[in-house]
Amino acid sequence: MASLEQQKEYNPKVLEIMAQNGVMIGEMRVVDFFYFTKNKTAARQLREDLVAAGFNTDLAKQGWFRPTWTVSGKARVQATVEHLNAFCERMWKYGDARGIEFDGWGAEV
């Protein structure tokens, strides 16, 4: 998983690739976001926090012996470095409040 600063360093690079594939800089885009944790309780609490903030999220279990919990969802974000950085900062804070690292975002192009 990347740190918040690393994620913010990726944003201009990813945005450039998106633009090369037809995404208009500045347009609203649907992005997927992800968190992973071994802590079921923290994952449930994070999901509740995100739902309360207006995000549509899913909670999924991966594996059986030592399961990993995935909190994922979708958000609309303006395709600019500034807005993507602000989105990452906001999502990082939600995860940090529950001891879960924000794994990042992705988008279809």
N, C-alpha and C positions, 0 to 999 in steps of 0.2 A: 504494500500500500504506500502511496505517496503522501508526503507531508502536504500541508496546505500550501506552503510556498512552492513546492514542486508542481502541485496541481495548477497553481496560478501561472507558473512558467509554461505549462503545456497549453494553456488556453489560446495564446496567439497562434501557436503551431497548428493546433486542431482547427481553429477558426480558418486559417489559411487553406488547409486541406478541404474543409467544407466549402469554401469559396471556389476552389478549383473544381469542385464537383457540383456547382450550380447554386449553392446557397447564397442568397443576397445578404451581405453584411448589413446588420440593423433590423432584419426581419425577425418576427417572433417565430421561435422554433420550439417544438416539443423535445425535451431532453429526458432521458432516463437517468435515474440516480440510484446509488447502491451503498449499502452498509453491510458489513459481515461481522458476526460476533459468535462466541461460544456461549454467551450468557443469555438464556431464554428470557429471563425477567427483564433485563435491560433492553432486549430487542422489542419486547411487547410495549414497554414504556416509551421507547423511541417512536414506535409506530403510532401510539396514542398522541404523542407530542406533534408529530407531523400531520396527523389527521386533524387535530385541533387547529393547526396552522393553515388548514385548507388544502393539504396535499392528498392526492389519491395514492394510497400505498398498499403494498402487499407484504405479508410476513410468511416466509417459507423455511422449512427445515430441510437441510441437506445432510444426508448420512444418518446412521443409526447408532453406532457405538459411541462416537464422540461427535455429536451433531454440530453443525454450524447453522446459525440462524441468519437469514438474509432479509433485510428490510429494503425494499425497492419501491420505486414509484416513478411518476411522470410529473413534469412541470413545464410551464411555458416560460421561456427566457428569451430576451432579445439577444440576437447574435452579434454581440460586440464584446471586446475584451473586458471592458468595464463592467458590463452586466454579468458576464460569465464569472468574473472574479468575485463580484458581490454575491452571486448565487453560491459559489463555493464557500465563501466566508460564512454565509448564513447556514448552509447545510453542515458545515464543520461545527458550528456552535451547537446545533441540535444534537449531533452525535457526541460531542465533547461533554455535554451536560449529562449524558448517560454512560460515559466511559467507552464509547464506540467510535472508532475512526471512520470518517467519511471516505469511502473508497473512490468516489468520483462520479462523473457523468458521461453519457454518450448520447449520440444522436444519429438517426438515419439520414443519409444524404442521397 
